[in-house]
């Protein structure tokens, strides 16, 4: 562990089949006025909405609702939530849903009492937050983003064709508490389940593929990858396999609560590319990541060859039979691609609504960075073209 760090995560996790029983005690720490933020009809279909409302009413809370949060939450929804916070003097924002709902709740929490153009200040310019921030709590219904235990907020501005992620300081807006019952994920449609699974896997790879040091975090990441692969295969066969769904849920939380990224460099360029893909196509985040990842890693693997060889051997079980490091590394990427196909994820950008005309627009608006290789817009366009036509370079 070569780099100094300080770490404290403020989220209290309640995990398991009876975790909802902890909600009443959590609510007692906050004032009367609650903004309940959720997506569309799913929490009502599984009875969670009624259960949460009954607890809120029993605790004497006044509830204001913001429903219909999109899978890629909109800036307009963030602004509407901020208006409701001010208008009703909200004491706690309770997000019930997946990562998009929780991301939106965090954005609302920071925006409600901000002055000026929130999008420009907090997302484009990434300015420090100096205004009052409303506490957030969450009840998770879909595993994927890790938003239940981190400070990230990814918001789409449709008017500007921009999808930007803001990682606020952990102490500022990370949920004060999160309730995780794997059974709540049973009703998630398969397409959303596999999107969430690959979002988790991508978080792990983004933190893994960087650096030349022997870092403890990389061993932890490898273990989580192996767990996720095993659990995902079981959940695809039986979506109500509690052990599999619980392992997926905890992999998601551990995958992006910042502990894995301590004392190491990271990448995140796949996410930057997907954010702009999502801004133009509104595709499911994990699906976009899965389409981009194999092409991206084939493009950069030579610059971090030692790590890609290690990944192939440890995570995918590629045997060294004297074929050479490049062949081993490429076989690891091939097996990643085979796993993506096994999950049932599309292979090309065309299948998620991208057009050839979009590709330069996506490339030229993507935030530039990278782990083993710093990319420019031309590099990103080449990767997008490979994804569009499913070319193995």
C-alpha positions in Angstrom: 0.0 0.0 0.0 2.2 2.8 -1.3 0.0 5.9 -0.8 -1.2 7.5 2.4 -5.0 7.5 3.0 -7.7 8.3 5.5 -11.0 6.5 5.3 -14.3 6.6 7.1 -17.6 5.7 5.7 -20.7 7.1 7.4 -23.3 4.7 6.2 -24.9 2.2 8.6 -25.9 -0.9 6.7 -28.8 -3.1 7.7 -28.6 -6.3 5.6 -31.0 -9.2 5.3 -34.5 -10.4 5.2 -35.7 -8.5 8.2 -33.6 -5.3 7.6 -36.7 -3.2 7.1 -37.4 -3.6 10.8 -34.6 -1.2 11.4 -36.2 1.7 9.5 -38.3 3.0 12.4 -35.3 3.5 14.7 -33.4 5.3 11.9 -36.3 7.6 11.2 -36.4 8.8 14.8 -33.0 10.5 14.3 -34.6 13.0 11.9 -37.3 15.6 11.8 -40.9 15.3 10.7 -40.8 16.1 7.0 -39.7 13.3 4.7 -39.2 13.4 0.9 -39.8 9.9 -0.4 -38.0 9.5 -3.8 -38.7 6.4 -5.9 -38.9 5.2 -9.5 -42.0 3.9 -11.2 -44.4 1.1 -10.2 -42.0 -1.6 -9.0 -41.9 -0.8 -5.3 -45.7 -0.8 -5.3 -45.9 -4.1 -7.1 -43.8 -5.9 -4.5 -45.6 -4.2 -1.5 -42.6 -2.2 -0.4 -44.3 1.1 -0.9 -47.1 0.3 1.5 -44.7 -1.2 4.0 -42.5 1.9 4.0 -45.5 4.3 4.1 -47.0 2.4 7.1 -43.7 2.8 9.0 -43.5 6.5 8.1 -47.0 7.1 9.3 -46.5 5.1 12.5 -43.5 7.3 13.3 -45.7 10.5 12.7 -43.9 11.6 9.6 -45.2 14.0 7.0 -44.4 12.5 3.6 -43.9 14.4 0.3 -43.4 12.1 -2.7 -41.2 12.5 -5.8 -42.0 9.5 -8.1 -41.0 8.4 -11.6 -37.2 8.8 -11.4 -35.7 7.5 -14.6 -33.1 4.8 -15.0 -30.8 7.6 -16.0 -32.0 10.3 -13.6 -32.7 13.7 -15.2 -31.4 17.1 -14.1 -35.0 18.3 -14.4 -36.0 15.7 -11.8 -33.2 16.8 -9.5 -34.4 20.4 -9.7 -38.0 19.3 -9.0 -36.8 17.5 -5.9 -34.8 20.5 -4.8 -37.9 22.6 -5.1 -39.9 20.2 -3.0 -37.2 20.2 -0.3 -37.3 23.9 0.0 -41.1 24.2 -0.2 -41.8 21.6 2.5 -38.8 22.1 4.7 -37.6 18.5 4.3 -35.6 17.0 7.1 -34.6 13.7 5.4 -34.7 12.4 1.8 -35.6 8.7 1.8 -34.6 7.0 -1.5 -36.4 3.7 -2.2 -35.1 2.0 -5.4 -31.9 1.3 -7.3 -28.8 3.3 -7.8 -30.5 5.9 -10.1 -33.0 6.8 -7.4 -30.3 7.1 -4.8 -28.1 9.1 -7.1 -30.9 11.5 -7.8 -31.6 11.8 -4.0 -28.0 12.8 -3.4 -28.1 15.4 -6.1 -31.3 16.8 -4.6 -29.7 16.9 -1.2 -26.8 19.0 -2.4 -28.8 21.2 -4.8 -31.8 22.2 -2.7 -30.1 25.2 -1.0 -27.4 25.9 -3.6 -27.2 29.3 -5.2 -26.8 29.8 -9.0 -26.7 27.2 -11.7 -26.4 23.8 -9.9 -25.5 21.9 -13.1 -22.7 24.2 -14.0 -21.4 24.6 -10.5 -21.6 21.0 -9.0 -21.5 18.8 -12.1 -19.6 20.6 -14.9 -17.2 22.6 -12.7 -17.2 20.1 -9.8 -17.1 23.0 -7.3 -17.1 22.3 -3.5 -20.5 22.3 -1.9 -20.7 25.0 0.8 -24.5 25.2 1.3 -26.7 23.2 3.6 -27.1 19.5 2.6 -30.1 17.4 3.5 -29.5 13.9 5.0 -30.2 10.9 2.7 -31.3 7.4 3.7 -31.8 4.5 1.2 -33.7 1.3 0.8 -32.1 -0.6 -2.0 -34.2 -2.6 -4.6 -31.6 -3.3 -7.3 -27.9 -4.3 -6.9 -25.4 -2.6 -9.1 -24.2 0.9 -8.5 -23.0 0.7 -4.9 -24.8 4.1 -4.4 -26.2 2.9 -1.1 -22.7 3.3 0.5 -21.0 5.9 -1.6 -21.2 9.6 -2.4 -21.6 9.4 -6.2 -24.4 11.1 -8.1 -24.7 10.6 -11.9 -27.1 12.9 -13.6 -28.2 13.3 -17.2 -28.8 16.8 -18.6 -30.9 16.0 -21.7 -30.8 19.6 -22.9 -27.1 19.5 -23.2 -26.6 15.8 -24.1 -24.4 15.3 -21.1 -24.3 12.7 -18.4 -21.9 13.6 -15.6 -20.9 11.8 -12.4 -20.1 13.8 -9.3 -18.3 12.1 -6.4 -19.0 14.3 -3.4 -17.0 14.0 -0.2 -18.1 10.8 1.7 -19.2 12.7 4.8 -21.3 15.1 2.8 -24.0 13.1 1.1 -23.3 9.3 1.5 -26.6 7.8 2.8 -26.7 7.9 6.6 -28.3 4.5 6.6 -29.1 1.9 3.9 -31.5 -1.1 4.1 -30.5 -4.0 1.9 -32.8 -7.0 1.6 -31.8 -9.2 -1.3 -35.4 -10.4 -1.7 -36.3 -6.9 -2.9 -34.2 -7.6 -6.0 -36.2 -10.8 -7.0 -38.8 -8.8 -9.1 -36.2 -6.8 -11.1 -36.5 -7.8 -14.8 -33.7 -9.9 -16.1 -32.4 -7.1 -18.4 -32.0 -4.8 -15.4 -30.5 -7.6 -13.3 -27.8 -8.4 -15.8 -27.2 -4.6 -16.3 -26.6 -4.3 -12.6 -24.3 -7.3 -12.5 -22.0 -5.9 -15.1 -22.1 -2.5 -13.5 -20.6 -4.2 -10.4 -18.1 -6.1 -12.5 -17.0 -2.9 -14.3 -16.5 -1.0 -11.0 -14.1 -3.8 -10.0 -12.2 -3.7 -13.2 -12.0 0.1 -13.3 -10.2 0.0 -9.9 -8.1 -3.1 -10.8 -6.6 -2.2 -14.1 -4.0 0.4 -13.0 -0.7 0.5 -11.2 2.4 -1.7 -11.1 2.5 -2.3 -7.3 1.6 -5.3 -5.2 -1.5 -3.8 -3.6 -3.8 -5.6 -1.1 -6.8 -4.0 -2.8 -6.1 -6.0 -6.0 -6.4 -9.2 -4.1 -9.7 -8.1 -2.6 -11.0 -7.1 -6.1 -10.1 -10.5 -7.5 -12.0 -12.3 -4.7 -15.1 -10.1 -5.4 -14.8 -10.8 -9.1 -14.8 -14.6 -8.5 -17.7 -14.3 -6.1 -19.7 -12.2 -8.6 -19.1 -14.6 -11.5 -20.2 -17.5 -9.4 -23.3 -15.8 -7.9 -24.3 -14.3 -11.3 -24.4 -17.7 -13.0 -26.6 -19.1 -10.2 -29.0 -16.1 -10.3 -29.4 -16.3 -14.1 -30.7 -19.8 -13.6 -32.8 -19.1 -10.5 -33.5 -15.4 -9.8 -34.9 -16.3 -6.4 -31.7 -18.0 -5.2 -31.3 -16.0 -1.9 -27.6 -16.8 -1.4 -26.7 -15.8 -5.0 -28.7 -12.6 -4.9 -27.3 -11.7 -1.4 -23.8 -12.2 -2.7 -24.4 -10.0 -5.7 -25.9 -7.3 -3.5 -22.9 -7.3 -1.2 -20.4 -7.4 -4.1 -22.1 -4.3 -5.4 -21.9 -2.5 -2.0 -18.3 -3.5 -1.4 -17.4 -2.8 -5.0 -17.9 0.9 -4.8 -17.8 2.1 -1.2 -14.3 3.5 -1.9 -12.5 0.9 0.2 -11.1 -1.0 -2.8 -9.6 2.1 -4.3 -7.6 3.1 -1.3 -3.9 3.6 -1.9 -4.0 2.8 -5.6 -4.5 4.5 -8.9 -7.6 3.8 -10.9 -9.0 4.0 -14.5 -12.7 4.8 -15.0 -12.4 5.7 -18.7 -15.0 2.9 -19.6 -17.4 4.8 -17.4 -16.6 8.1 -19.0 -17.3 6.7 -22.4 -20.5 5.0 -21.3 -21.8 8.2 -19.6 -21.8 9.9 -23.0 -23.2 6.8 -24.8 -26.0 7.0 -22.2 -26.5 10.7 -22.8 -27.1 10.1 -26.5 -29.0 6.7 -26.3 -30.4 6.5 -22.8 -29.2 2.8 -22.7 -29.0 0.9 -19.4 -25.7 1.9 -17.8 -24.4 -1.7 -17.2 -25.4 -2.8 -20.7 -23.4 0.1 -22.2 -20.4 -0.7 -20.0 -20.5 -4.4 -21.1 -20.5 -3.5 -24.8 -17.6 -1.1 -24.4 -15.4 -3.0 -22.0 -13.9 -5.8 -24.3 -13.0 -3.3 -27.0 -11.5 -0.9 -24.5 -9.4 -3.5 -22.9 -8.2 -4.9 -26.2 -7.2 -1.4 -27.1 -5.1 -0.8 -23.9 -4.0 -4.2 -22.6 -0.4 -3.9 -24.0 0.2 -0.9 -21.7 -0.6 -2.9 -18.6 0.3 -6.4 -19.9 1.4 -7.8 -16.5 -2.0 -7.0 -14.9 -4.0 -8.4 -17.8 -2.0 -11.6 -17.6 -2.7 -11.8 -13.9 -6.4 -11.1 -14.4 -6.6 -13.9 -17.1 -5.0 -16.4 -14.8 -6.6 -15.6 -11.5 -10.1 -14.5 -12.5 -10.7 -16.6 -15.7 -8.4 -19.6 -15.0 -6.3 -19.2 -18.2 -3.4 -21.7 -18.1 0.1 -20.7 -19.1 1.1 -23.3 -21.7 3.9 -21.3 -23.1 1.7 -19.3 -25.5 3.2 -16.0 -24.3 1.9 -13.1 -22.2 0.0 -11.3 -25.0 -2.0 -14.5 -25.9 -2.8 -15.1 -22.2 -4.0 -11.5 -21.7 -6.2 -11.6 -24.8 -7.7 -14.9 -23.8 -8.7 -13.3 -20.5 -10.5 -10.6 -22.4 -12.1 -13.2 -24.6 -13.4 -15.0 -21.6 -14.7 -11.7 -20.2 -16.6 -11.3 -23.5 -17.9 -14.8 -23.3 -19.2 -14.1 -19.8 -21.0 -11.0 -21.1 -22.6 -13.1 -23.8 -23.5 -15.8 -21.2 -25.4 -13.1 -19.2 -27.4 -12.3 -22.3 -26.0 -8.8 -22.9 -26.0 -7.4 -26.5 -22.6 -7.2 -28.3 -22.9 -4.0 -30.3 -23.8 -0.4 -29.9 -26.3 -0.6 -32.7 -28.4 -2.9 -30.4 -28.8 -0.1 -27.8 -29.8 2.6 -30.3 -26.5 4.2 -31.3 -26.0 5.3 -34.8 -22.8 5.9 -36.7 -23.5 9.6 -36.7 -23.5 9.6 -32.9 -20.0 8.0 -32.5 -17.9 11.2 -33.2 -20.3 13.2 -31.0 -19.9 10.7 -28.1 -16.1 10.6 -28.6 -15.7 14.3 -28.7 -17.8 14.9 -25.5 -16.3 12.1 -23.4 -14.1 13.2 -20.5 -10.6 12.1 -21.2 -8.4 10.0 -18.9 -7.5 6.4 -18.5 -5.4 4.0 -16.4 -2.6 2.3 -18.3 -3.0 4.6 -21.3 -4.2 8.2 -21.4 -6.7 8.4 -24.3 -7.7 11.2 -26.7 -10.8 11.6 -28.7 -9.4 9.7 -31.6 -8.7 6.7 -29.4 -12.2 6.8 -28.0 -13.7 7.0 -31.5 -11.7 3.9 -32.6 -13.0 2.0 -29.5 -16.6 3.1 -30.3 -16.3 2.0 -33.9 -15.0 -1.4 -32.7 -18.0 -1.7 -30.4 -20.4 -0.6 -33.1 -19.3 -3.3 -35.5 -18.1 -5.8 -32.9 -14.6 -5.9 -34.2 -11.9 -7.8 -32.2 -8.7 -5.7 -32.6 
